[in-house]
Amino acid sequence: MSDALAPPSSPTDAQLHGKACIECGSDGGPFVPAGHRHIETCAGRAPLGWAVVACPEHAPAVTE
């Protein structure tokens, strides 16, 4: 996964809160740490960073 800013419409709240895979959105777990996703905030403000998780299927594709 890149450290780039994500569009405002994605990822979902569940993905940002570590309750769903950051890649596919599955919520079945178990999950593994998958780095951070940074989300743009108001113009001129610093982006917010979220620690995210991935399901085992997507964990190998996730890099920080």
Secondary structure, DSSP 4 states (H G I P E B T S, - for coil): ---SEEPTT-S-HHHHTTSS-TTT---S---EEEEEEEE--STTSPPEEEEEEE-TTTGGG---
